[in-house]
């Protein structure tokens, strides 16, 4: 039995000139109309649901009709809700109709005419020519692009770039509210205060141990990453804070329950800052910052080893950055020290063989000038020589060679070594008493 009233079918048939229809035809047409209506309503309901709405609109019905290849009903498109009036044509027979808005012709005639719309026009310009953006009014200038790069974009961006560029007063409203429980907020505050407390080593050890092992800290990862970046950016003169931030980063990476992969791009800049920044710490003790650089190098090696699979360009980018600082003669020796350790930590023996050894002869001249000149950089040059010897020893260790009693470096090997790495470094290498290291270098 159809829910649709057959009398409606008979009325429509009479309106188009069909006077008589038997009951079987009326029943079949009623069932078909009911099926078609339910089909349209089901498709319209899908449009409403995918539009994240709870009220069905005439637009949904129009889309459903077009989807079913049926010409839509015209005249019902409106951005305003329709007002229905009710009229009675008999007992128990209400009639609903759409109320029309009354328009005053006097006001309509005397109203000012709307502005004539502008004619549609099209213009063409080059966005880029062979990869270079032309300087035309339609394209943004280089200064605008640079300012946009320095402004943090969204909740996942690094806001410390704005602080460096002087745009730290720019506030970005996050698109999604990140709600932390009171327990996590209290935990975050306690850990941060404990790490920055120089007087209580016990609290520092406890905080780092908790970060290494606690499994329920995944919501705090972006907050710790932001905390590290902020403290490193604004406390370059405090070796204690910088060291604590590197310890905090190491603890986060050691926690197997934390998913840190999406935040590696934000973690690497603070580590590189502690590795190759020209000035770290106060000037009272010029050699005090070298343990921090060594710690940052080991941390950089941990990042490259652990997350190279998730990002195939991570290792090359880190090695390229360290090599750039190592080959810059205008950088201080402290930067070269960190860059050398960074290259070895990221790329291992192969990186030392390919990136460091071929440049040692020219670099040895720079070291010799600093040592023979008696400049204040002599102590830094000695530290850098120690770093060079340390990474070169890794070549022998990883090559699996052991010392043989009674074997020494010959004059011919010494001459070749001088030609390869320079006089200063060759004398220091021979002075180590490791002849097989000389063989490895000559074979490299």
Secondary structure as the mmCIF struct_conf table of DSSP 4:
data_model
#
loop_
_struct_conf.conf_type_id
_struct_conf.id
_struct_conf.beg_label_comp_id
_struct_conf.beg_label_asym_id
_struct_conf.beg_label_seq_id
_struct_conf.end_label_comp_id
_struct_conf.end_label_asym_id
_struct_conf.end_label_seq_id
BEND BEND1 UNK A 3 UNK A 4
HELX_RH_AL_P HELX_RH_AL_P1 UNK A 6 UNK A 15
TURN_TY1_P TURN_TY1_P1 UNK A 16 UNK A 17
HELX_RH_AL_P HELX_RH_AL_P2 UNK A 23 UNK A 50
TURN_TY1_P TURN_TY1_P2 UNK A 51 UNK A 52
BEND BEND2 UNK A 54 UNK A 55
HELX_RH_AL_P HELX_RH_AL_P3 UNK A 58 UNK A 67
TURN_TY1_P TURN_TY1_P3 UNK A 68 UNK A 69
HELX_LH_PP_P HELX_LH_PP_P1 UNK A 71 UNK A 73
TURN_TY1_P TURN_TY1_P4 UNK A 74 UNK A 75
BEND BEND3 UNK A 79 UNK A 80
HELX_LH_PP_P HELX_LH_PP_P2 UNK A 81 UNK A 82
STRN STRN1 UNK A 84 UNK A 88
BEND BEND4 UNK A 89 UNK A 90
TURN_TY1_P TURN_TY1_P5 UNK A 91 UNK A 92
STRN STRN2 UNK A 94 UNK A 98
HELX_LH_PP_P HELX_LH_PP_P3 UNK A 99 UNK A 102
HELX_RH_AL_P HELX_RH_AL_P4 UNK A 105 UNK A 110
BEND BEND5 UNK A 111 UNK A 111
HELX_LH_PP_P HELX_LH_PP_P4 UNK A 112 UNK A 120
BEND BEND6 UNK A 127 UNK A 127
STRN STRN3 UNK A 129 UNK A 129
TURN_TY1_P TURN_TY1_P6 UNK A 130 UNK A 131
STRN STRN4 UNK A 132 UNK A 132
TURN_TY1_P TURN_TY1_P7 UNK A 137 UNK A 138
BEND BEND7 UNK A 139 UNK A 139
HELX_LH_PP_P HELX_LH_PP_P5 UNK A 140 UNK A 141
HELX_RH_AL_P HELX_RH_AL_P5 UNK A 142 UNK A 150
BEND BEND8 UNK A 151 UNK A 151
BEND BEND9 UNK A 154 UNK A 154
TURN_TY1_P TURN_TY1_P8 UNK A 155 UNK A 156
BEND BEND10 UNK A 157 UNK A 157
TURN_TY1_P TURN_TY1_P9 UNK A 159 UNK A 159
HELX_RH_AL_P HELX_RH_AL_P6 UNK A 160 UNK A 165
TURN_TY1_P TURN_TY1_P10 UNK A 166 UNK A 166
TURN_TY1_P TURN_TY1_P11 UNK A 168 UNK A 169
BEND BEND11 UNK A 175 UNK A 176
HELX_RH_AL_P HELX_RH_AL_P7 UNK A 182 UNK A 195
TURN_TY1_P TURN_TY1_P12 UNK A 196 UNK A 196
TURN_TY1_P TURN_TY1_P13 UNK A 198 UNK A 199
HELX_RH_AL_P HELX_RH_AL_P8 UNK A 201 UNK A 213
BEND BEND12 UNK A 215 UNK A 216
HELX_RH_3T_P HELX_RH_3T_P1 UNK A 218 UNK A 220
HELX_RH_AL_P HELX_RH_AL_P9 UNK A 221 UNK A 234
TURN_TY1_P TURN_TY1_P14 UNK A 236 UNK A 237
HELX_RH_AL_P HELX_RH_AL_P10 UNK A 239 UNK A 254
TURN_TY1_P TURN_TY1_P15 UNK A 256 UNK A 257
HELX_RH_3T_P HELX_RH_3T_P2 UNK A 261 UNK A 263
HELX_RH_AL_P HELX_RH_AL_P11 UNK A 264 UNK A 276
BEND BEND13 UNK A 278 UNK A 278
BEND BEND14 UNK A 281 UNK A 281
BEND BEND15 UNK A 283 UNK A 285
TURN_TY1_P TURN_TY1_P16 UNK A 286 UNK A 289
HELX_RH_AL_P HELX_RH_AL_P12 UNK A 290 UNK A 307
TURN_TY1_P TURN_TY1_P17 UNK A 308 UNK A 310
TURN_TY1_P TURN_TY1_P18 UNK A 312 UNK A 313
HELX_RH_AL_P HELX_RH_AL_P13 UNK A 314 UNK A 326
TURN_TY1_P TURN_TY1_P19 UNK A 327 UNK A 327
TURN_TY1_P TURN_TY1_P20 UNK A 329 UNK A 330
BEND BEND16 UNK A 331 UNK A 331
HELX_RH_AL_P HELX_RH_AL_P14 UNK A 333 UNK A 351
HELX_RH_PI_P HELX_RH_PI_P1 UNK A 352 UNK A 356
HELX_RH_3T_P HELX_RH_3T_P3 UNK A 357 UNK A 359
HELX_RH_AL_P HELX_RH_AL_P15 UNK A 360 UNK A 373
TURN_TY1_P TURN_TY1_P21 UNK A 374 UNK A 374
TURN_TY1_P TURN_TY1_P22 UNK A 376 UNK A 377
HELX_RH_AL_P HELX_RH_AL_P16 UNK A 378 UNK A 399
TURN_TY1_P TURN_TY1_P23 UNK A 400 UNK A 400
TURN_TY1_P TURN_TY1_P24 UNK A 405 UNK A 406
HELX_RH_AL_P HELX_RH_AL_P17 UNK A 411 UNK A 421
HELX_RH_AL_P HELX_RH_AL_P18 UNK A 423 UNK A 431
TURN_TY1_P TURN_TY1_P25 UNK A 432 UNK A 433
HELX_RH_AL_P HELX_RH_AL_P19 UNK A 435 UNK A 443
#
